[in-house]
Amino acid sequence: MTDVDELVRSAEAVRAAFPDPWIRSFSVKANDVSAIVGRVTGLGFGANVVSRGEWTVARRAGFPNKFITFEGIGKTDEDLRAALRASRDGAPLRWLAIESLDEARSLVRLATRGPAHGTLDLLFRHNPGVLPDTHAGLAVGTATSKFGMTADEVTAAIALVVDAPGLRPRGIHLHVGSQLRSIDAWRDGIRRSLALGALMRGTWPDFDTLDVGGGFPVLPEDEPAPDPARFAREVPDLLAQVPDDRRPTRLAIEPGRVLVARAGYLVGRVLHVRERQGRQVILDVGMSDLIRPALYGARHEIIGLTSLGRPWDRSAASQGPVAPARVEGPICESTDHLGEHRLPDLHRGDLVAIRDTGAYAASLSSTYNGRPRVPQVLLEDNGRLVLARRRGSVNRLG
Ligand SMILES: Cc1ncc(COP(=O)(O)O)c(C=O)c1O
């Protein structure tokens, strides 16, 4: 379930931290449910996509191409052709971010071979070689990571595309990682990318853009984390270190998680409760709906909604004590584990809610073990529940 009020509050906080003329794009990979992407359209964000699939979702949600940026390590020739075709048809993407020299060569080959087309603006994904304070699996700006280009490769990629018809180098793209617990690596990454951009701008005056990616954290409430405003406060000093005429004039962010995570609740039903050197509770939702705990050891708070078949209010002590429980998902993998939580008395059929599941849950879900996708419901600000996506069907599996 997605709480629309919370979605709006999160978007407003990001917008206040990075006001116009910042270009703000929602990273659709965080949540690709069309109805939710659609809600973001009206909140002052464009869309950032990594595939034609996400591009289609963004279009369907109401974003025109001029508000869509396309980046990602997985772009195929067909993706590149589609981006060129959109420019040729007079509806160019806001930009395409080049991931590697191989990709730059392919794009040049396709641009040169194809029919005449309009202009496609290009950013170049820079790997700044910094080590962010986050889970190793979420640190993508390290020197050995598979993402982006070294400064030398960026220079070479620009040289490759600069004479190709209809391709215009516009700037640098970087993203150092997700769930950034401190701002240091983000700041260092931006400093390095600004220096590279300044160098390029000396030769190409159109090279005016810096997209600093996403990464703003959403952690359990008892873990300290910098908010978007804290990140934004770093930017003026960083820009001041670059000479006026070499500074980017267009700045962009592409957050995902911070916009949608807190708004999401994954509701599960208890299947089994038993003693296994402590209480073990097994739910009917798990890693096929929310893979983050199994993938990164992420912790999501779990709260009881009903206890022994009756609504449970954790603020009313009279309703009974909470006690530790080891919570597990229903998948045939022992890594499908949701952590230790303090929960009320539970029996089969009781409901719990897993919190902060609006990001990287639905978009990373699978039908493993033959389990159709869970339905998506929006909680509107007037309290109405609206079905945004039906539960998947067993008839469409396999
Ligand atoms: C290039 C890029 N930009 C933006 C994001 C969004 O990151 P987050 O959801 O942490 O804001 C990601 C996430 O992986 C990414 O790879």
The ligand as a Gaussian input file, in Angstrom:
#p B3LYP/6-31G(d) Opt

LIG

0 1
 C       22.396000       6.096000     -11.805000
 C       21.427000       6.080000     -10.692000
 N       20.745000       7.198000     -10.425000
 C       19.826000       7.245000      -9.424000
 C       19.586000       6.130000      -8.639000
 C       18.567000       6.233000      -7.535000
 O       19.173000       6.026000      -6.322000
 P       18.382000       6.208000      -4.959000
 O       17.156000       5.382000      -5.069000
 O       19.315000       5.725000      -3.930000
 O       18.073000       7.648000      -4.826000
 C       20.281000       4.948000      -8.879000
 C       20.054000       3.757000      -8.055000
 O       20.626000       2.729000      -8.183000
 C       21.238000       4.923000      -9.943000
 O       21.923000       3.821000     -10.228000

